């Protein structure tokens, strides 16, 4: 097997990988869409119960609000590594100082707001998976590009 | 800042319509740091494209942000900036919104990957 054949074989495998990753990413994004859609429906129900402006961006903290830390952050997994970069995973840190974001909308909120929160948390889980797949796709595409260059050089040398 | 980020994990920022921002902030991703900089931007009809672009660039420069979530219809407004971003960190993820279902043909990463499968490119 010549060097060119080996490159072509690897290119075939990487191309198949890229296609699989593309399909996987699209599927995950559709799952994100479903979760978000469910969350938005529950937001709409909460809005119907509490009033139009009671569940809106008006309740979100602004630059003048006291500073607060995110409850959900992203960390790199130690055991799983994607092409030199750690696979991402969600981390939920809850301190006593941090208040539940649901409290921004009041203390007696409808259950729908909690349902919405859990749907968006589910969407976040899908999003982390999508980001990991996207990172692998970018790396695979980068490798394909490099091998194509190498293949061109070999063909020119022939 | 880097040490701060290493201890507590990195942030997910959101550029989106009202429901997207409210939803993900309910999920707990929102933060306002000591410099009073939020990690989200609510985009409505009155938001200028330049404001979105500026915010996106600001998020890209922050080393405590690992993922930027942006609604696909808003990403369309600043497509040239997103296409120019090739670094894996922060990862930019285009997500659907209530009024605009996900369209894979518009996604920057998928378009770039699909471009490699042109018959001329495969030779």
Boltz contact constraints between the chains, C-beta under 6 A:
constraints:
  - contact:
      token1: [A, 18]
      token2: [B, 113]
      max_distance: 6.0
  - contact:
      token1: [A, 22]
      token2: [B, 110]
      max_distance: 6.0
  - contact:
      token1: [A, 22]
      token2: [B, 113]
      max_distance: 6.0
  - contact:
      token1: [A, 26]
      token2: [B, 104]
      max_distance: 6.0
  - contact:
      token1: [A, 29]
      token2: [B, 102]
      max_distance: 6.0
  - contact:
      token1: [A, 32]
      token2: [B, 95]
      max_distance: 6.0
  - contact:
      token1: [A, 33]
      token2: [B, 96]
      max_distance: 6.0
  - contact:
      token1: [A, 33]
      token2: [B, 102]
      max_distance: 6.0
  - contact:
      token1: [A, 39]
      token2: [B, 23]
      max_distance: 6.0
  - contact:
      token1: [A, 40]
      token2: [B, 19]
      max_distance: 6.0
  - contact:
      token1: [A, 40]
      token2: [B, 98]
      max_distance: 6.0
  - contact:
      token1: [A, 43]
      token2: [B, 19]
      max_distance: 6.0
  - contact:
      token1: [A, 57]
      token2: [B, 18]
      max_distance: 6.0
  - contact:
      token1: [A, 57]
      token2: [B, 42]
      max_distance: 6.0
  - contact:
      token1: [A, 60]
      token2: [B, 25]
      max_distance: 6.0
  - contact:
      token1: [A, 61]
      token2: [B, 32]
      max_distance: 6.0
  - contact:
      token1: [A, 63]
      token2: [B, 36]
      max_distance: 6.0
  - contact:
      token1: [A, 67]
      token2: [B, 32]
      max_distance: 6.0
  - contact:
      token1: [A, 67]
      token2: [B, 34]
      max_distance: 6.0
  - contact:
      token1: [A, 68]
      token2: [B, 32]
      max_distance: 6.0
  - contact:
      token1: [A, 69]
      token2: [B, 31]
      max_distance: 6.0
  - contact:
      token1: [A, 70]
      token2: [B, 11]
      max_distance: 6.0
  - contact:
      token1: [A, 70]
      token2: [B, 29]
      max_distance: 6.0
  - contact:
      token1: [A, 70]
      token2: [B, 31]
      max_distance: 6.0
  - contact:
      token1: [A, 71]
      token2: [B, 28]
      max_distance: 6.0
  - contact:
      token1: [A, 72]
      token2: [B, 28]
      max_distance: 6.0
  - contact:
      token1: [A, 72]
      token2: [B, 29]
      max_distance: 6.0
  - contact:
      token1: [A, 73]
      token2: [B, 9]
      max_distance: 6.0
  - contact:
      token1: [A, 74]
      token2: [B, 9]
      max_distance: 6.0
  - contact:
      token1: [A, 74]
      token2: [B, 10]
      max_distance: 6.0
  - contact:
      token1: [A, 74]
      token2: [B, 66]
      max_distance: 6.0
  - contact:
      token1: [A, 75]
      token2: [B, 9]
      max_distance: 6.0
  - contact:
      token1: [A, 91]
      token2: [B, 9]
      max_distance: 6.0
  - contact:
      token1: [A, 101]
      token2: [B, 25]
      max_distance: 6.0
  - contact:
      token1: [A, 101]
      token2: [B, 26]
      max_distance: 6.0
  - contact:
      token1: [A, 101]
      token2: [B, 28]
      max_distance: 6.0
  - contact:
      token1: [A, 117]
      token2: [B, 26]
      max_distance: 6.0
  - contact:
      token1: [A, 120]
      token2: [B, 23]
      max_distance: 6.0
  - contact:
      token1: [A, 120]
      token2: [B, 24]
      max_distance: 6.0
  - contact:
      token1: [A, 120]
      token2: [B, 26]
      max_distance: 6.0
  - contact:
      token1: [A, 120]
      token2: [B, 27]
      max_distance: 6.0
  - contact:
      token1: [A, 121]
      token2: [B, 27]
      max_distance: 6.0
  - contact:
      token1: [A, 124]
      token2: [B, 27]
      max_distance: 6.0
  - contact:
      token1: [A, 130]
      token2: [B, 93]
      max_distance: 6.0
  - contact:
      token1: [A, 131]
      token2: [B, 67]
      max_distance: 6.0
  - contact:
      token1: [A, 131]
      token2: [B, 91]
      max_distance: 6.0
  - contact:
      token1: [A, 131]
      token2: [B, 93]
      max_distance: 6.0
  - contact:
      token1: [A, 134]
      token2: [B, 109]
      max_distance: 6.0
  - contact:
      token1: [A, 135]
      token2: [B, 88]
      max_distance: 6.0
  - contact:
      token1: [A, 137]
      token2: [B, 113]
      max_distance: 6.0
  - contact:
      token1: [A, 141]
      token2: [B, 113]
      max_distance: 6.0
  - contact:
      token1: [A, 144]
      token2: [B, 116]
      max_distance: 6.0
